[in-house]
Amino acid sequence: MHTDLIIVGAGPAGIFTALELIRNGSKKKIVLIEKGEPIEKRHCPKVTTKHCVNCKPNCHITTGFSGAGAFSDGKLSLSYEVGGDLPSLIGELRAQELIEYTDRIYLEFGADEHIEGIGNTEKVKDIRKRAIQAGLKLVDCPIRHLGTEKAQEIYLRIEQYLRDHGVEMYFGYHCTSLIIEDGVCKGVCAEPSNPAKTALEVFADHVVVATGRRGADWLEKLCEEHDIAHKPGTVDIGVRIEVRNEVMEDVNNVLYESKLIGYPKPFKNKVRTFCQNPGGFVSQENYDNNLAVVNGHSYKELKSNNTNLAILCSHNFNEPFNQPIAYAQKIGELTNMLGAGHILVQRYGDILDGKRTWAKELSMSNVKPSLPDAVAGDITAAMPYRAMMNIINFIQAVDHVVPGFASTETLLYSPELKFYSNKVKMDADLSTSIRGLHCLGDSSGWTRGLMMASVMGVLMGQKLSEEV
């Protein structure tokens, strides 16, 4: 098959590349390849079964049209200070302009016009003052909350729009390799998960790889195989915290999402909060190698009594080590082993007391786990000492900002892992060292989250639209 543009991965970066090309009147023929299902067929059985059934061949939460982010909390961060390193590549002003432009596209497809985290200036000042006293930085970023269920409706409209405008979508196909000859990317090879279907070999002038965090490990291997210029970047290793809504009430009402950054002693690694879900639900996601990781969902209508958020420790590695993703995966595998394939949960007070948590203790606590099949245990038996100390000391600092955060009953779920370690070297036109190849979104190492991945797709669409 021959086409003008191949997009591998139907997450926000890939979607918005195609969307922007169409909006600019481009006549390019676009083929989109996605290993998961179209959004109308993405249904997690856990809604019925109440426990993870480890769907094969792919987890419906992490793969399929709109990617993993739309099926978690569905939040758009509206500041260039949040969402990765793309501003360092294209400039802060340009990044902010693109965020505002992309936000308007989301509004056109039905996003809620309400923006969280604006106003309440005096209350924000008070929260920032307490953060400074605790040695933390507060990034008060405006948030447009799509909501897990509403995000699915928005992306369904986008999927239908792309289909109506001639984008050929191949679902249930995983890209196995790139076709590269003499330093030029000519196309891709893809295999179907259904053996009754035929394998694809597609050729094009441009190939956009936008496989998300789920595809970071695969892209890293491709970079090694084809000598695509890159460098090992960062992996985030941490936990998901869950507390009662009453504890987070002020921050939830004023900011909706409190983005706090610190460098706790003794190691002074960067530690940050991420993906805060007021009234949300802790969730499980499964990766291809049966790795179970924890995440959080936040609905517009359905609410719990708890707020959950991630605490992530950034790990950067130097030579000779060059396998940061594998390192994080090993930590996750060890944690899964202790939980017999399930997510582990432990009370903060039990960690300080040097003991595991028992199911009976959880049943008597004020904080009831919103992930019912999480296994009570000891996350410290798998978490590296450096990361665990960073987490404990960071929690104590956050307690100064949010009194009660370091309560005995605060729950810690593990493993929370974010894979975006392979930072592909690119110029401001988003071109890699291989002509015709572009790497976008979280798998590229340049973005983190829905908005900035969408922005990178918009920018790619604009660049390709400029071609005669």
C-alpha positions in Angstrom: 0.0 0.0 0.0 1.2 3.5 -0.8 0.0 6.7 0.9 1.3 10.2 1.8 1.4 9.9 5.6 1.4 6.9 8.0 0.6 7.6 11.7 1.5 4.8 14.1 -0.6 5.2 17.3 -4.1 6.7 17.7 -3.3 8.7 20.9 -3.7 12.5 21.1 -0.4 13.2 19.2 -1.4 11.0 16.2 -5.0 12.1 16.3 -4.2 15.8 16.2 -1.6 15.4 13.5 -4.4 14.1 11.2 -7.0 16.5 12.5 -4.8 19.6 11.9 -3.9 18.4 8.4 -7.6 18.1 7.5 -8.5 21.4 9.1 -5.8 23.1 7.0 -7.3 21.7 3.8 -4.6 19.2 3.1 -5.3 16.6 0.5 -2.7 14.2 1.8 -3.8 10.6 2.1 -3.5 9.5 5.7 -3.3 5.9 7.1 -3.6 5.5 10.8 -2.5 2.2 12.5 -3.5 1.4 16.0 -3.0 -1.8 18.0 -6.1 -1.3 20.1 -9.8 -0.9 19.3 -11.8 2.1 18.0 -13.2 4.1 20.9 -16.7 2.7 20.6 -15.3 -0.8 21.2 -13.1 0.1 24.2 -14.9 -1.3 27.3 -13.1 -2.4 30.4 -14.8 -5.6 31.8 -13.9 -4.5 35.3 -17.1 -2.4 35.4 -19.0 -5.7 35.6 -16.5 -8.1 37.1 -15.2 -5.7 39.8 -11.7 -7.0 39.2 -9.1 -6.9 36.5 -9.4 -9.9 34.1 -6.1 -9.0 32.2 -7.7 -8.5 28.8 -5.8 -10.0 25.8 -4.4 -9.1 23.4 -4.5 -5.5 24.8 -5.7 -3.7 27.9 -8.7 -1.6 26.8 -7.7 1.2 29.2 -4.2 1.7 27.8 -4.7 1.0 24.1 -7.1 2.1 21.4 -8.3 5.3 19.8 -7.5 8.3 22.1 -4.8 6.4 24.0 -4.5 5.9 27.7 -4.9 9.4 28.9 -8.5 9.8 27.7 -9.5 6.7 29.7 -8.0 7.9 32.9 -8.7 11.4 34.3 -9.2 13.3 31.0 -7.5 16.6 32.1 -6.1 19.3 29.9 -3.3 21.3 31.5 -3.5 24.8 30.0 0.0 26.1 30.9 3.3 25.5 29.0 4.9 24.9 32.4 3.2 21.5 32.7 3.5 18.6 30.3 7.1 17.9 29.5 10.0 19.5 27.6 8.4 20.6 24.3 8.7 24.3 25.2 12.5 23.9 25.3 12.3 22.7 21.7 9.9 25.3 20.2 10.0 28.1 22.7 7.7 28.9 25.7 5.6 31.6 23.9 5.0 29.3 20.9 4.1 26.4 23.2 1.5 28.6 25.0 0.0 29.8 21.8 -0.4 26.2 20.6 -2.0 25.2 23.9 -4.6 27.9 23.5 -5.2 27.0 19.8 -5.5 23.3 20.7 -7.8 24.0 23.6 -10.2 25.7 21.2 -10.3 22.6 19.1 -11.3 20.6 22.1 -14.1 23.1 22.8 -15.3 22.7 19.2 -15.7 18.9 19.9 -17.6 19.4 23.1 -15.2 20.0 26.0 -16.6 21.6 29.1 -16.1 25.4 29.0 -15.5 25.6 32.7 -11.8 26.0 33.7 -10.6 24.7 37.1 -7.9 26.5 39.2 -8.5 30.1 38.2 -9.6 32.9 40.5 -9.4 32.6 44.4 -6.2 34.6 44.2 -5.8 35.1 48.0 -6.4 31.4 48.7 -3.8 30.4 46.1 -1.3 32.8 47.7 -2.0 31.1 51.1 -1.4 27.7 49.6 1.8 28.9 47.8 3.0 30.4 51.1 2.7 27.1 52.9 4.4 25.3 50.0 7.3 27.7 50.2 7.6 27.1 53.9 7.7 23.4 53.2 10.4 23.7 50.6 8.1 23.0 47.7 7.1 24.8 44.5 3.5 25.2 43.6 2.6 25.3 39.9 -0.9 26.6 39.8 -1.9 25.5 36.3 -5.4 26.1 34.9 -7.2 22.8 34.2 -10.0 21.9 31.7 -11.4 18.7 33.1 -13.0 16.6 30.4 -13.8 13.7 32.7 -13.2 10.1 31.9 -16.6 9.4 30.5 -17.0 12.8 28.7 -13.5 12.5 27.2 -14.6 9.3 25.5 -17.6 11.2 23.9 -15.3 13.9 22.7 -12.8 11.5 21.1 -15.6 9.5 19.5 -16.6 12.7 17.7 -13.0 13.3 16.6 -12.8 9.6 15.4 -15.9 10.0 13.4 -14.6 13.4 12.0 -11.4 11.7 10.8 -13.2 8.8 9.3 -15.7 11.1 7.5 -12.7 13.0 6.0 -11.0 10.0 4.5 -8.5 8.9 7.1 -8.0 5.1 6.7 -7.8 3.5 10.2 -6.5 0.0 10.8 -7.4 -1.1 14.3 -6.0 -4.3 15.8 -2.6 -3.9 14.1 0.7 -3.5 15.9 3.6 -2.0 14.0 6.5 -4.5 14.0 9.2 -2.5 12.2 10.1 0.5 10.2 11.2 0.3 6.6 14.4 2.4 6.5 16.7 2.5 3.5 19.8 4.7 3.2 18.9 6.9 6.1 15.3 7.5 4.9 12.1 6.1 6.5 10.0 4.6 3.6 7.2 3.0 5.6 6.1 0.5 8.2 5.3 -3.2 8.6 2.3 -4.1 10.8 0.9 -7.4 12.0 -2.8 -8.0 12.9 -3.7 -9.4 16.4 -6.4 -11.4 14.5 -4.6 -14.1 12.5 -7.5 -14.1 10.0 -6.4 -10.6 8.8 -3.6 -9.9 6.4 -0.3 -8.2 7.5 0.3 -4.7 6.2 3.3 -3.2 4.4 2.7 0.5 3.9 4.9 3.0 2.2 4.7 6.8 2.6 6.7 10.0 2.3 6.3 10.7 6.1 5.9 8.3 9.0 4.7 9.7 12.4 5.4 7.4 15.4 3.1 8.4 18.3 2.8 5.3 20.4 2.4 6.9 23.8 3.9 5.7 27.1 2.7 2.2 26.2 5.0 2.2 23.2 8.0 3.8 24.8 9.9 0.5 25.2 9.2 -0.5 21.6 10.4 2.9 20.3 13.5 2.7 22.3 14.4 -0.7 20.7 13.7 0.8 17.2 16.1 3.7 18.0 18.8 1.2 18.9 18.1 -1.0 15.8 18.0 1.8 13.3 20.5 4.2 14.9 17.9 6.9 15.4 19.6 9.7 17.4 18.3 9.6 21.0 19.4 9.6 24.6 18.1 7.8 27.7 15.9 10.2 29.5 13.8 10.0 32.6 11.6 7.4 34.2 9.2 8.2 37.0 8.9 5.7 39.8 6.4 6.3 42.6 3.1 5.6 44.3 -0.5 6.7 44.0 -1.8 8.3 47.2 -5.4 8.2 48.3 -7.0 10.3 51.1 -10.4 11.4 52.1 -11.9 14.3 50.2 -12.1 16.3 53.5 -8.3 16.3 53.7 -7.9 17.8 50.2 -11.0 20.0 50.3 -9.3 23.4 50.2 -6.8 22.5 47.5 -9.5 20.7 45.4 -11.8 23.7 45.6 -9.2 26.3 44.9 -6.9 24.6 42.4 -8.6 21.3 41.5 -5.1 19.9 40.9 -2.2 20.9 43.1 1.0 20.5 41.2 3.8 20.5 43.8 7.5 20.0 43.1 10.2 19.3 45.7 13.8 18.0 46.1 13.6 16.3 49.5 16.7 15.3 51.5 18.9 13.4 51.6 19.0 12.6 47.8 17.5 15.8 46.5 15.9 14.1 43.5 13.0 15.8 41.8 9.7 14.6 43.3 6.3 15.9 42.1 2.6 15.4 42.4 0.8 14.4 39.3 -2.7 13.5 38.0 -4.8 14.6 41.0 -8.4 13.2 40.9 -10.8 14.9 43.4 -13.6 12.4 44.1 -11.8 10.0 41.8 -11.1 6.3 41.7 -7.8 4.4 41.7 -7.4 2.1 38.7 -5.3 -0.7 37.4 -3.7 -0.8 33.9 -1.9 -3.7 32.3 1.0 -3.6 29.9 2.0 -6.1 27.3 4.3 -8.1 29.5 1.5 -8.6 32.1 2.9 -5.7 34.2 0.1 -4.2 36.3 0.5 -0.5 37.2 -1.7 1.8 39.1 -3.4 5.0 37.8 -6.3 7.2 38.6 -9.7 8.0 37.0 -11.9 11.1 37.5 -15.4 11.3 36.2 -17.6 14.3 35.7 -20.7 12.8 37.3 -19.6 9.7 39.3 -17.7 10.6 42.5 -16.1 8.8 45.4 -15.3 9.9 48.9 -11.6 10.0 48.2 -9.0 12.1 46.3 -6.1 10.3 44.6 -2.9 11.6 43.1 0.5 10.3 42.1 3.8 11.1 43.8 6.6 10.5 41.3 10.3 10.4 41.7 12.3 11.3 38.6 15.3 9.0 37.9 17.9 10.1 35.4 20.7 7.7 34.5 24.3 8.2 33.3 26.6 6.1 31.3 27.2 3.2 31.1 23.6 2.4 32.1 21.1 2.8 29.2 18.0 0.7 30.2 15.9 3.0 32.3 12.6 1.6 31.2 13.8 -2.0 32.0 14.9 -0.8 35.4 11.4 0.6 36.2 9.7 -2.5 34.8 11.8 -4.7 37.2 10.6 -2.7 40.1 7.0 -3.1 38.9 7.4 -6.8 38.3 8.8 -7.3 41.9 5.8 -5.4 43.3 3.4 -7.4 41.2 5.1 -10.6 42.5 4.4 -9.6 46.1 0.8 -8.8 45.2 0.3 -12.0 43.2 -0.3 -10.0 40.1 -2.4 -7.3 41.8 -1.7 -3.7 42.8 -0.3 -3.4 46.4 -1.7 -1.0 48.9 -0.2 0.0 52.3 -1.1 2.6 54.9 1.4 5.4 55.5 1.5 4.8 59.2 2.4 1.2 58.7 5.3 2.2 56.6 6.6 4.4 59.3 6.1 1.6 61.9 8.0 -0.9 59.7 5.1 -3.3 59.2 2.9 -4.5 56.4 -0.8 -3.6 56.2 -3.5 -6.2 56.7 -6.9 -6.3 55.0 -8.6 -6.2 58.4 -6.9 -2.9 59.2 -8.0 -1.4 55.9 -11.6 -2.4 56.6 -11.5 -0.4 59.8 -9.9 2.7 58.3 -11.6 6.0 57.5 -10.0 5.8 54.0 -11.7 2.9 52.1 -9.7 1.9 49.0 -11.5 2.8 45.8 -9.6 0.0 44.0 -11.4 -3.0 45.6 -9.0 -5.7 44.3 -5.8 -4.0 45.6 -3.9 -6.3 47.9 -2.9 -5.1 51.3 0.8 -5.7 51.9 4.2 -4.1 52.1 5.3 -1.9 49.2 8.7 -1.1 50.8 9.7 -4.7 50.1 9.9 -3.9 46.4 10.5 -0.1 46.3 14.2 1.0 46.1 15.4 2.7 49.3 16.2 5.9 47.4 12.7 6.2 46.0 11.0 5.2 49.2 12.9 7.9 51.2 12.1 10.5 48.6 8.4 9.6 48.9 8.2 9.5 52.7 10.0 12.9 53.0 7.9 14.4 50.3 4.7 13.3 51.9 5.8 15.0 55.1 6.5 18.2 53.3 3.1 18.1 51.6 1.5 17.6 55.0 2.5 21.2 55.8 0.6 22.4 52.7 -2.3 20.0 53.2 -2.7 19.1 56.9 -3.7 15.5 57.3 -1.9 14.4 54.1 0.6 12.4 56.2 -2.1 10.7 58.2 -1.6 7.2 59.5 -4.5 6.1 57.3 -3.3 7.7 54.0 -3.1 4.9 51.4 -0.1 4.3 49.1 -0.6 2.1 46.0 2.3 0.7 44.0 3.6 0.5 41.4 3.0 3.9 39.7 5.4 4.0 36.8 5.6 6.5 33.9 7.7 5.4 30.9 9.0 8.2 28.7 12.7 7.6 29.0 13.7 7.5 25.3 14.1 11.1 24.3 14.4 11.2 20.5 16.6 14.0 19.2 14.6 16.3 16.9 14.7 19.8 15.5 12.0 22.4 15.8 10.3 20.9 12.7 10.0 17.6 14.6 12.3 15.8 12.2 14.5 13.0 13.5 18.0 12.0 12.3 16.1 9.6 9.9 14.6 11.6 7.0 10.8 11.2 6.7 10.5 9.9 10.3 8.9 12.0 13.1 8.3 10.9 16.7 5.6 12.6 18.7 3.9 12.5 22.1 4.9 10.7 25.3 6.8 7.9 23.6 9.2 10.5 22.1 10.2 11.7 25.5 9.2 15.3 24.8 5.7 15.4 26.3 3.7 14.2 29.3 -0.1 14.2 29.3 -3.0 14.9 27.0 -2.6 18.6 26.2 1.1 18.7 25.3 0.8 15.5 23.2 -2.1 17.0 21.4 -0.1 20.2 20.9 2.8 18.3 19.4 0.3 16.6 17.0 -1.1 20.0 16.0 2.4 21.3 15.3 3.2 18.3 13.2 0.0 18.8 11.2 0.9 22.4 10.6 4.5 21.5 9.4 3.2 18.8 7.0 0.5 21.2 5.7 3.2 23.6 4.6 4.6 21.1 2.1 3.6 21.7 -1.5 
